[in-house]
Amino acid sequence: NPSLLSADAYQAARTVWYEEYADSALMQAVAPIFQNRVLFPLFMKRPGDEALVQKAVAEAIPPVFAYLEGELGDNEYLVGNRFSFADIATASPFVNYQHGGGTLDRAQYPRLANYVERLHSRPSFKGFIAEEQAMLAKMRG
């Protein structure tokens, strides 16, 4: 409680929109960072392509982060200014992004940086992130 999906049709639709945006545009933008710096070298034992990382950072990430920065406005959450499934879906890709060394430029995206930091500090994220960080640190030696 409260429900992660509002009973209000408009807010429920916005929640579904953000979930889809996170699953498509956001994930596609940040995936090269995780794939090339974590997945390929640590799990597939092959080098990543840093040129693809830099291309994502220069081209794919800025419009997606700028969109989310604007959507947050002065709100703490994306929909109805309360924690919802939209926030879980949006904060999740940032975990892998940060595992790959991605950072949020606080000067350029202050609302988004605060939002991600706040969500990742929630117990539902914090413990899992710490476990994954420990596992990746061990794999990196």
N, C-alpha and C positions, 0 to 999 in steps of 0.2 A: 504494500500500500504506500502511496497511491499507485494506480495502474500505470504501466509504462506506455500505454496507448490511450489517449483521451477518448471519452465517449462522444465528444463534440466531433462531428463529421469533418469540419474544416481542419481542425487541429490533428485529427487522425490522418487525414490526407497529407498534411505537411510532414508528419512523422514518417509516413511511408516514402514521401519524396526524398527526405534527407537520408533515409536508409538506402534508397536506391542510388542517390548521389555519392554516398560514401562507398558503396559497393562497386560503383563503376568509375566515375571521374576521379575521386580521391584515391581509390586503390590503384588505379592505372597510373596516376601521377607519381605516387610514392613507391610503387613496387620495384622499379629499377634500383633504388637505393638498397632495399633489403635483399633483393635477388643477387645483386653483384657484390655486395659487401658481406653478406651473411650466408645466404642459401647456397650459392655456388661454391665459395671457398670452404665453408665449414661442413656442409652436408653432402655436397656433390664432389668435393675434392678437386675442383677445377677453378682456375682463376676467373674472377669477375671482370667485367669490362667497365673501367672507370670512365671511359668516354660516354657510355650510356648513362651513367650516374650524373655526369656533368650536364649532359643534354637535358635530362629530366629536371635538374635543379634550375637550369636556365630557361627552359621552355614550357614544360608541363606543369610544374609546381606553382609558379607565380599566379596564374589566373585562378586556379582552384583555391589556393590559400586566400587570395584577395576576395573571392566570392564568399567564403566562409567568414572572413573578417567582417565583411559588410552585412552578412545575414545576422551575425550576433548582435550588432548594434550595441546598445547599452544593456542587453540582457545577459543573464548568467547561463541560460540554456537556449537551445534552438527553437523549441516549440512551447508556447504558452508560458515561457519563463519558468518552467519546472522540468526536473530531470525526467527524461523519457527514453524510449527505445532509439529515438533519433540521436541522442547524445552517446549512447553506447555504440551505435553503428559508426558514428563519426569519430569518436575518440579511439576506437580500436585500430584503424590503420596507422595512427600515429605511434602506436607501440612499436610496430615493426620498423617504421620510418626511423624512430629514435634508436632502435637496436642496430640499425645500419649506419648510425652516426649522423643522421639527419637532425637538424636543429631548426627551431622556429625563430626567425629574426624578430625579436621583441620590438625593435624600433619600427619595423615595417608592418608587423601583424600583432600588435599588443593585445588586442581582445582575444584573438585566436590562441596566442601563447598562454595567456592566463586561463582561458577555457580548458585547454588540453592539460595544463598543469593541475588545475583544480579537479578535473575528472580523473586523471591518473593518480591523484592522491586519495581517491575514494577507496575504502577497503576492498570493494569488488574488483578494482584494477590493481591496486598497490601490491598485494601479495603475489599475484600472478606475474606482474612485471619483475619483481625482485627475483622470483624463482627462475624466470627466463634469463635475466641478466646473469645470474650465478651460473646457469648451465652454459651460456655462451662464453662467459669468462673462462670456464673450465675447458671448453673446446678450443679456445684460442691459446690455451696454455699459459 
